[in-house]
Amino acid sequence: MARTISIGAQGYEDMRANGYFYVDKTGFVRDWWLAGDQVTLVCRPRRFGKTLNLDTVRCFLSPEYAGRGEALFGGSTSGRAAPRPIARPCGRCRAPCPWWP
């Protein structure tokens, strides 16, 4: 089945819920979190997915989405790498973290 290419959708949750076509960059979120950098500069050209990446981080770490990890990230790169539900306490910064054992 062909997926719809959404123009202007910037919310990760909406993209997943509506089945829109998108490039899976959840691996970037996982790699960024595990790197432990204090500062990250994300520079990309216009219309290159900066807002969608930040919204993906919000969905990944926000307690608002606790218990919905499979619905949001199942089948994505990060979902395959870390299938545990989101919003687990993290020892590094006390924020919710899907990869903390």
The first five atom37 places (N, CA, C, CB, O) and aatype in JSON, in Angstrom:
{
  "aatype": [12, 0, 1, 16, 9, 15, 9, 7, 0, 5, 7, 18, 6, 3, 12, 1, 0, 2, 7, 18, 13, 18, 19, 3, 11, 16, 7, 13, 19, 1, 3, 17, 17, 10, 0, 7, 3, 5, 19, 16, 10, 19, 4, 1, 14, 1, 1, 13, 7, 11, 16, 10, 2, 10, 3, 16, 19, 1, 4, 13, 10, 15, 14, 6, 18, 0, 7, 1, 7, 6, 0, 10, 13, 7, 7, 15, 16, 15, 7, 1, 0, 0, 14, 1, 14, 9, 0, 1, 14, 4, 7, 1, 4, 1, 0, 14, 4, 14, 17, 17, 14],
  "atom_mask": [
    [1, 1, 1, 1, 1],
    [1, 1, 1, 1, 1],
    [1, 1, 1, 1, 1],
    [1, 1, 1, 1, 1],
    [1, 1, 1, 1, 1],
    [1, 1, 1, 1, 1],
    [1, 1, 1, 1, 1],
    [1, 1, 1, 0, 1],
    [1, 1, 1, 1, 1],
    [1, 1, 1, 1, 1],
    [1, 1, 1, 0, 1],
    [1, 1, 1, 1, 1],
    [1, 1, 1, 1, 1],
    [1, 1, 1, 1, 1],
    [1, 1, 1, 1, 1],
    [1, 1, 1, 1, 1],
    [1, 1, 1, 1, 1],
    [1, 1, 1, 1, 1],
    [1, 1, 1, 0, 1],
    [1, 1, 1, 1, 1],
    [1, 1, 1, 1, 1],
    [1, 1, 1, 1, 1],
    [1, 1, 1, 1, 1],
    [1, 1, 1, 1, 1],
    [1, 1, 1, 1, 1],
    [1, 1, 1, 1, 1],
    [1, 1, 1, 0, 1],
    [1, 1, 1, 1, 1],
    [1, 1, 1, 1, 1],
    [1, 1, 1, 1, 1],
    [1, 1, 1, 1, 1],
    [1, 1, 1, 1, 1],
    [1, 1, 1, 1, 1],
    [1, 1, 1, 1, 1],
    [1, 1, 1, 1, 1],
    [1, 1, 1, 0, 1],
    [1, 1, 1, 1, 1],
    [1, 1, 1, 1, 1],
    [1, 1, 1, 1, 1],
    [1, 1, 1, 1, 1],
    [1, 1, 1, 1, 1],
    [1, 1, 1, 1, 1],
    [1, 1, 1, 1, 1],
    [1, 1, 1, 1, 1],
    [1, 1, 1, 1, 1],
    [1, 1, 1, 1, 1],
    [1, 1, 1, 1, 1],
    [1, 1, 1, 1, 1],
    [1, 1, 1, 0, 1],
    [1, 1, 1, 1, 1],
    [1, 1, 1, 1, 1],
    [1, 1, 1, 1, 1],
    [1, 1, 1, 1, 1],
    [1, 1, 1, 1, 1],
    [1, 1, 1, 1, 1],
    [1, 1, 1, 1, 1],
    [1, 1, 1, 1, 1],
    [1, 1, 1, 1, 1],
    [1, 1, 1, 1, 1],
    [1, 1, 1, 1, 1],
    [1, 1, 1, 1, 1],
    [1, 1, 1, 1, 1],
    [1, 1, 1, 1, 1],
    [1, 1, 1, 1, 1],
    [1, 1, 1, 1, 1],
    [1, 1, 1, 1, 1],
    [1, 1, 1, 0, 1],
    [1, 1, 1, 1, 1],
    [1, 1, 1, 0, 1],
    [1, 1, 1, 1, 1],
    [1, 1, 1, 1, 1],
    [1, 1, 1, 1, 1],
    [1, 1, 1, 1, 1],
    [1, 1, 1, 0, 1],
    [1, 1, 1, 0, 1],
    [1, 1, 1, 1, 1],
    [1, 1, 1, 1, 1],
    [1, 1, 1, 1, 1],
    [1, 1, 1, 0, 1],
    [1, 1, 1, 1, 1],
    [1, 1, 1, 1, 1],
    [1, 1, 1, 1, 1],
    [1, 1, 1, 1, 1],
    [1, 1, 1, 1, 1],
    [1, 1, 1, 1, 1],
    [1, 1, 1, 1, 1],
    [1, 1, 1, 1, 1],
    [1, 1, 1, 1, 1],
    [1, 1, 1, 1, 1],
    [1, 1, 1, 1, 1],
    [1, 1, 1, 0, 1],
    [1, 1, 1, 1, 1],
    [1, 1, 1, 1, 1],
    [1, 1, 1, 1, 1],
    [1, 1, 1, 1, 1],
    [1, 1, 1, 1, 1],
    [1, 1, 1, 1, 1],
    [1, 1, 1, 1, 1],
    [1, 1, 1, 1, 1],
    [1, 1, 1, 1, 1],
    [1, 1, 1, 1, 1]
  ],
  "atom_positions": [
    [[0.84, -1.18, 0.0], [0.0, 0.0, 0.0], [0.88, 1.24, 0.0], [-0.95, 0.0, 1.21], [1.81, 1.34, 0.8]],
    [[0.61, 2.17, -0.86], [1.38, 3.41, -0.95], [1.02, 4.33, 0.21], [1.14, 4.11, -2.3], [-0.15, 4.44, 0.59]],
    [[2.02, 4.98, 0.75], [1.8, 5.93, 1.83], [1.67, 7.34, 1.28], [2.94, 5.86, 2.86], [2.24, 7.67, 0.24]],
    [[0.92, 8.16, 1.98], [0.75, 9.55, 1.59], [1.96, 10.35, 2.0], [-0.52, 10.15, 2.22], [2.47, 10.18, 3.11]],
    [[2.43, 11.2, 1.13], [3.53, 12.11, 1.46], [2.89, 13.39, 1.96], [4.49, 12.37, 0.22], [2.23, 14.11, 1.21]],
    [[3.09, 13.67, 3.23], [2.48, 14.86, 3.83], [3.37, 16.07, 3.61], [2.23, 14.64, 5.33], [4.59, 15.99, 3.8]],
    [[2.78, 17.15, 3.22], [3.51, 18.4, 3.04], [3.24, 19.28, 4.27], [3.08, 19.13, 1.71], [2.09, 19.63, 4.55]],
    [[4.28, 19.63, 4.98], [4.15, 20.54, 6.11], [3.86, 19.91, 7.45], [0.0, 0.0, 0.0], [3.81, 20.62, 8.45]],
    [[3.65, 18.61, 7.53], [3.43, 17.96, 8.82], [4.74, 17.97, 9.6], [2.89, 16.5, 8.65], [5.78, 17.54, 9.09]],
    [[4.7, 18.45, 10.83], [5.92, 18.58, 11.62], [5.87, 17.8, 12.92], [6.2, 20.02, 11.92], [6.8, 17.88, 13.72]],
    [[4.81, 17.06, 13.15], [4.67, 16.31, 14.39], [4.91, 14.82, 14.17], [0.0, 0.0, 0.0], [4.27, 14.2, 13.32]],
    [[5.83, 14.25, 14.93], [6.15, 12.83, 14.79], [4.94, 11.96, 15.1], [7.32, 12.46, 15.71], [4.66, 11.0, 14.39]],
    [[4.22, 12.3, 16.16], [3.05, 11.51, 16.54], [2.01, 11.5, 15.42], [2.42, 12.06, 17.83], [1.44, 10.45, 15.12]],
    [[1.75, 12.66, 14.81], [0.8, 12.73, 13.7], [1.27, 11.92, 12.49], [0.58, 14.18, 13.29], [0.47, 11.26, 11.83]],
    [[2.55, 11.98, 12.21], [3.09, 11.23, 11.07], [2.86, 9.72, 11.26], [4.61, 11.52, 10.89], [2.45, 9.02, 10.34]],
    [[3.13, 9.24, 12.49], [2.95, 7.81, 12.76], [1.48, 7.43, 12.81], [3.63, 7.43, 14.08], [1.09, 6.39, 12.27]],
    [[0.66, 8.25, 13.45], [-0.76, 7.93, 13.61], [-1.49, 7.88, 12.27], [-1.44, 8.95, 14.52], [-2.37, 7.04, 12.07]],
    [[-1.12, 8.76, 11.36], [-1.79, 8.82, 10.06], [-1.11, 7.99, 8.98], [-1.86, 10.24, 9.61], [-1.59, 7.93, 7.85]],
    [[-0.01, 7.34, 9.32], [0.67, 6.48, 8.36], [1.34, 7.22, 7.22], [0.0, 0.0, 0.0], [1.51, 6.67, 6.14]],
    [[1.72, 8.48, 7.45], [2.39, 9.26, 6.41], [3.79, 8.72, 6.15], [2.46, 10.73, 6.81], [4.42, 8.14, 7.04]],
    [[4.26, 8.91, 4.94], [5.62, 8.54, 4.58], [6.59, 9.51, 5.24], [5.8, 8.53, 3.03], [6.38, 10.73, 5.21]],
    [[7.64, 8.98, 5.84], [8.69, 9.82, 6.41], [9.99, 9.04, 6.42], [8.31, 10.29, 7.84], [9.99, 7.81, 6.35]],
    [[11.1, 9.74, 6.5], [12.41, 9.1, 6.59], [12.68, 8.86, 8.06], [13.54, 9.98, 5.93], [12.69, 9.8, 8.86]],
    [[12.91, 7.61, 8.43], [13.1, 7.23, 9.82], [14.45, 7.74, 10.34], [13.02, 5.7, 9.98], [15.5, 7.23, 9.97]],
    [[14.38, 8.76, 11.18], [15.59, 9.32, 11.77], [15.66, 9.06, 13.27], [15.67, 10.81, 11.5], [16.38, 9.74, 14.0]],
    [[14.89, 8.06, 13.75], [14.9, 7.76, 15.18], [16.25, 7.21, 15.61], [13.8, 6.78, 15.53], [16.6, 7.31, 16.79]],
    [[17.0, 6.64, 14.69], [18.36, 6.19, 15.02], [19.25, 7.36, 15.39], [0.0, 0.0, 0.0], [20.14, 7.22, 16.24]],
    [[19.02, 8.52, 14.76], [19.76, 9.72, 15.1], [19.49, 10.11, 16.55], [19.39, 10.88, 14.16], [20.41, 10.48, 17.28]],
    [[18.23, 10.03, 16.97], [17.86, 10.38, 18.35], [18.57, 9.45, 19.32], [16.33, 10.3, 18.55], [19.13, 9.91, 20.32]],
    [[18.56, 8.16, 19.04], [19.21, 7.19, 19.93], [20.72, 7.44, 19.99], [18.94, 5.74, 19.45], [21.29, 7.47, 21.08]],
    [[21.35, 7.63, 18.85], [22.8, 7.88, 18.83], [23.15, 9.17, 19.55], [23.3, 7.94, 17.39], [24.14, 9.24, 20.28]],
    [[22.33, 10.2, 19.34], [22.56, 11.49, 20.01], [22.47, 11.34, 21.52], [21.55, 12.54, 19.52], [23.32, 11.86, 22.24]],
    [[21.46, 10.63, 22.01], [21.29, 10.46, 23.46], [22.44, 9.65, 24.06], [19.95, 9.77, 23.76], [22.97, 10.01, 25.1]],
    [[22.8, 8.58, 23.41], [23.85, 7.72, 23.95], [25.23, 8.34, 23.86], [23.85, 6.39, 23.22], [26.13, 7.93, 24.6]],
    [[25.44, 9.33, 22.99], [26.73, 10.0, 22.88], [27.05, 10.81, 24.14], [26.75, 10.91, 21.66], [28.22, 10.96, 24.49]],
    [[26.03, 11.32, 24.82], [26.24, 12.05, 26.06], [26.89, 13.41, 25.88], [0.0, 0.0, 0.0], [27.46, 13.94, 26.83]],
    [[26.8, 13.98, 24.69], [27.39, 15.3, 24.46], [26.67, 16.36, 25.28], [27.33, 15.66, 22.96], [25.46, 16.26, 25.51]],
    [[27.41, 17.37, 25.72], [26.79, 18.45, 26.48], [26.12, 19.46, 25.56], [27.84, 19.15, 27.35], [25.13, 20.08, 25.94]],
    [[26.65, 19.62, 24.37], [26.08, 20.55, 23.39], [26.03, 19.85, 22.04], [26.93, 21.88, 23.31], [26.98, 19.17, 21.63]],
    [[24.92, 20.02, 21.35], [24.78, 19.45, 20.01], [24.28, 20.54, 19.06], [23.82, 18.22, 20.01], [23.24, 21.16, 19.31]],
    [[25.0, 20.76, 18.01], [24.59, 21.71, 16.98], [23.98, 20.91, 15.83], [25.79, 22.59, 16.48], [24.64, 20.07, 15.23]],
    [[22.72, 21.19, 15.54], [22.03, 20.52, 14.46], [21.81, 21.56, 13.36], [20.66, 19.87, 14.93], [20.86, 22.35, 13.42]],
    [[22.68, 21.55, 12.39], [22.55, 22.51, 11.29], [22.21, 21.75, 10.01], [23.87, 23.36, 11.11], [22.94, 20.85, 9.58]],
    [[21.12, 22.11, 9.45], [20.63, 21.49, 8.22], [20.0, 22.59, 7.36], [19.6, 20.34, 8.52], [19.61, 23.63, 7.88]],
    [[19.91, 22.37, 6.07], [19.24, 23.35, 5.2], [17.75, 23.47, 5.52], [19.43, 22.97, 3.71], [17.2, 22.66, 6.27]],
    [[17.13, 24.45, 4.95], [15.68, 24.62, 5.09], [14.96, 23.36, 4.63], [15.19, 25.85, 4.29], [15.39, 22.68, 3.7]],
    [[13.86, 23.06, 5.32], [12.97, 21.94, 4.95], [13.67, 20.59, 5.02], [12.43, 22.15, 3.56], [13.35, 19.68, 4.24]],
    [[14.61, 20.45, 5.94], [15.39, 19.22, 6.03], [15.02, 18.37, 7.25], [16.86, 19.55, 6.07], [15.68, 17.37, 7.52]],
    [[13.97, 18.76, 7.98], [13.48, 17.91, 9.06], [13.96, 18.26, 10.45], [0.0, 0.0, 0.0], [13.91, 17.42, 11.35]],
    [[14.43, 19.48, 10.67], [14.91, 19.86, 12.0], [13.77, 19.83, 13.02], [15.55, 21.26, 11.97], [13.94, 19.3, 14.12]],
    [[12.62, 20.4, 12.68], [11.49, 20.43, 13.59], [10.97, 19.03, 13.86], [10.37, 21.31, 13.03], [10.63, 18.7, 15.0]],
    [[10.9, 18.2, 12.85], [10.44, 16.83, 13.03], [11.41, 16.05, 13.92], [10.3, 16.12, 11.67], [10.97, 15.27, 14.76]],
    [[12.71, 16.26, 13.76], [13.69, 15.61, 14.64], [13.5, 16.02, 16.09], [15.11, 15.94, 14.2], [13.53, 15.17, 16.98]],
    [[13.3, 17.31, 16.33], [13.1, 17.78, 17.71], [11.79, 17.26, 18.28], [13.12, 19.31, 17.76], [11.72, 16.96, 19.47]],
    [[10.75, 17.15, 17.47], [9.5, 16.59, 17.95], [9.65, 15.1, 18.24], [8.39, 16.83, 16.92], [9.02, 14.58, 19.16]],
    [[10.47, 14.41, 17.48], [10.75, 13.0, 17.75], [11.45, 12.86, 19.1], [11.62, 12.39, 16.62], [11.13, 11.95, 19.87]],
    [[12.39, 13.74, 19.39], [13.06, 13.73, 20.7], [12.03, 13.97, 21.8], [14.18, 14.8, 20.77], [12.05, 13.31, 22.84]],
    [[11.13, 14.92, 21.58], [10.09, 15.21, 22.58], [9.23, 13.97, 22.83], [9.21, 16.39, 22.12], [8.94, 13.64, 23.98]],
    [[8.8, 13.29, 21.78], [7.99, 12.08, 21.94], [8.78, 10.98, 22.64], [7.5, 11.58, 20.57], [8.21, 10.19, 23.4]],
    [[10.07, 10.94, 22.4], [10.91, 9.9, 22.97], [11.11, 10.09, 24.46], [12.25, 9.88, 22.29], [11.14, 9.12, 25.22]],
    [[11.25, 11.34, 24.9], [11.63, 11.6, 26.29], [10.53, 12.14, 27.19], [12.75, 12.55, 26.31], [10.67, 12.11, 28.41]],
    [[9.45, 12.63, 26.63], [8.41, 13.25, 27.43], [7.57, 12.22, 28.18], [7.51, 14.1, 26.54], [7.16, 11.21, 27.6]],
    [[7.32, 12.45, 29.47], [6.44, 11.55, 30.23], [5.01, 11.54, 29.68], [6.42, 11.95, 31.7], [4.23, 10.63, 29.98]],
    [[4.66, 12.54, 28.88], [3.34, 12.61, 28.26], [3.07, 11.38, 27.39], [3.22, 13.89, 27.42], [1.92, 10.99, 27.21]],
    [[4.12, 10.77, 26.85], [3.98, 9.63, 25.95], [4.35, 8.3, 26.62], [4.84, 9.84, 24.72], [4.56, 7.3, 25.94]],
    [[4.44, 8.3, 27.94], [4.79, 7.07, 28.66], [3.77, 5.97, 28.36], [4.85, 7.34, 30.19], [2.57, 6.22, 28.33]],
    [[4.28, 4.78, 28.15], [3.41, 3.64, 27.86], [2.96, 3.54, 26.42], [0.0, 0.0, 0.0], [2.23, 2.61, 26.07]],
    [[3.36, 4.48, 25.58], [2.97, 4.45, 24.17], [4.16, 4.22, 23.27], [2.27, 5.75, 23.79], [4.1, 4.51, 22.07]],
    [[5.24, 3.69, 23.82], [6.47, 3.49, 23.06], [6.29, 2.59, 21.85], [0.0, 0.0, 0.0], [6.83, 2.87, 20.78]],
    [[5.54, 1.52, 22.02], [5.34, 0.58, 20.91], [4.53, 1.23, 19.8], [4.64, -0.71, 21.4], [4.82, 1.04, 18.62]],
    [[3.5, 2.0, 20.16], [2.67, 2.65, 19.15], [3.45, 3.7, 18.38], [1.44, 3.29, 19.81], [3.27, 3.86, 17.17]],
    [[4.33, 4.43, 19.08], [5.07, 5.51, 18.43], [6.34, 5.03, 17.74], [5.42, 6.57, 19.44], [6.69, 5.53, 16.67]],
    [[7.04, 4.07, 18.35], [8.35, 3.7, 17.85], [8.47, 2.25, 17.4], [9.37, 3.97, 18.89], [9.55, 1.84, 16.97]],
    [[7.41, 1.47, 17.49], [7.45, 0.09, 17.03], [7.72, 0.04, 15.54], [0.0, 0.0, 0.0], [7.05, 0.71, 14.75]],
    [[8.7, -0.76, 15.14], [9.05, -0.87, 13.74], [10.03, 0.17, 13.26], [0.0, 0.0, 0.0], [10.53, 0.07, 12.14]],
    [[10.33, 1.18, 14.08], [11.31, 2.19, 13.68], [12.71, 1.71, 14.08], [11.0, 3.57, 14.34], [12.84, 0.69, 14.75]],
    [[13.72, 2.43, 13.66], [15.09, 2.05, 13.98], [15.29, 1.97, 15.48], [16.08, 3.04, 13.36], [15.85, 0.99, 15.98]],
    [[14.84, 2.98, 16.22], [15.03, 2.97, 17.66], [14.15, 1.94, 18.33], [14.76, 4.35, 18.24], [14.51, 1.38, 19.37]],
    [[12.99, 1.66, 17.76], [12.11, 0.65, 18.32], [12.71, -0.73, 18.24], [0.0, 0.0, 0.0], [12.51, -1.55, 19.14]],
    [[13.44, -1.0, 17.18], [14.11, -2.3, 17.06], [15.33, -2.36, 17.97], [14.53, -2.56, 15.6], [15.66, -3.42, 18.49]],
    [[16.0, -1.22, 18.17], [17.21, -1.21, 19.0], [16.87, -1.22, 20.48], [18.06, 0.0, 18.67], [17.63, -1.78, 21.27]],
    [[15.76, -0.62, 20.86], [15.39, -0.52, 22.26], [13.88, -0.64, 22.4], [15.9, 0.82, 22.88], [13.19, 0.37, 22.48]],
    [[13.34, -1.86, 22.43], [11.9, -2.03, 22.41], [11.2, -1.74, 23.73], [11.59, -3.4, 22.0], [9.98, -1.84, 23.81]],
    [[11.95, -1.37, 24.77], [11.31, -1.09, 26.05], [10.44, 0.16, 25.93], [12.36, -0.9, 27.16], [10.68, 1.0, 25.06]],
    [[9.43, 0.29, 26.79], [8.59, 1.49, 26.74], [9.37, 2.73, 27.14], [7.38, 1.33, 27.64], [10.38, 2.65, 27.84]],
    [[8.89, 3.88, 26.67], [9.58, 5.12, 26.99], [9.24, 5.57, 28.4], [9.21, 6.21, 25.98], [8.43, 4.95, 29.09]],
    [[9.86, 6.66, 28.83], [9.64, 7.3, 30.12], [10.12, 6.44, 31.29], [8.17, 7.62, 30.3], [9.42, 6.32, 32.3]],
    [[11.29, 5.85, 31.15], [11.94, 5.17, 32.26], [12.88, 6.17, 32.92], [12.7, 3.88, 31.79], [13.44, 7.01, 32.21]],
    [[13.07, 6.11, 34.23], [13.98, 7.07, 34.86], [15.41, 6.84, 34.4], [13.91, 6.97, 36.39], [15.85, 5.7, 34.27]],
    [[16.1, 7.9, 34.16], [17.48, 7.83, 33.67], [18.43, 8.26, 34.76], [17.68, 8.71, 32.4], [18.21, 9.31, 35.38]],
    [[19.46, 7.5, 35.02], [20.43, 7.85, 36.05], [21.34, 8.99, 35.65], [0.0, 0.0, 0.0], [21.97, 9.61, 36.51]],
    [[21.42, 9.27, 34.35], [22.33, 10.31, 33.9], [21.81, 11.7, 34.22], [22.57, 10.19, 32.41], [22.57, 12.55, 34.69]],
    [[20.53, 11.95, 33.98], [20.01, 13.3, 34.21], [18.63, 13.27, 34.86], [19.94, 14.06, 32.9], [17.99, 14.31, 34.98]],
    [[18.18, 12.12, 35.27], [16.88, 11.94, 35.92], [15.69, 12.19, 34.99], [16.78, 12.85, 37.09], [14.55, 12.24, 35.44]],
    [[15.96, 12.34, 33.71], [14.88, 12.49, 32.74], [14.45, 11.11, 32.26], [15.32, 13.38, 31.52], [15.2, 10.15, 32.41]],
    [[13.25, 10.99, 31.7], [12.83, 9.69, 31.16], [13.78, 9.26, 30.04], [11.38, 9.76, 30.64], [14.19, 10.07, 29.22]],
    [[14.11, 7.98, 30.03], [15.05, 7.49, 29.03], [14.65, 6.07, 28.62], [16.51, 7.52, 29.57], [14.57, 5.19, 29.48]],
    [[14.41, 5.85, 27.35], [13.99, 4.51, 26.93], [15.08, 3.46, 26.97], [13.45, 4.59, 25.55], [14.78, 2.27, 26.89]],
    [[16.35, 3.86, 27.08], [17.42, 2.87, 27.03], [18.04, 2.57, 28.37], [18.48, 3.33, 26.11], [18.94, 1.74, 28.46]],
    [[17.57, 3.22, 29.44], [18.17, 2.98, 30.75], [17.71, 1.64, 31.27], [17.82, 4.11, 31.74], [16.5, 1.38, 31.29]],
    [[18.63, 0.77, 31.68], [18.22, -0.57, 32.14], [17.39, -0.55, 33.4], [19.44, -1.42, 32.37], [16.99, -1.6, 33.89]]
  ]
}
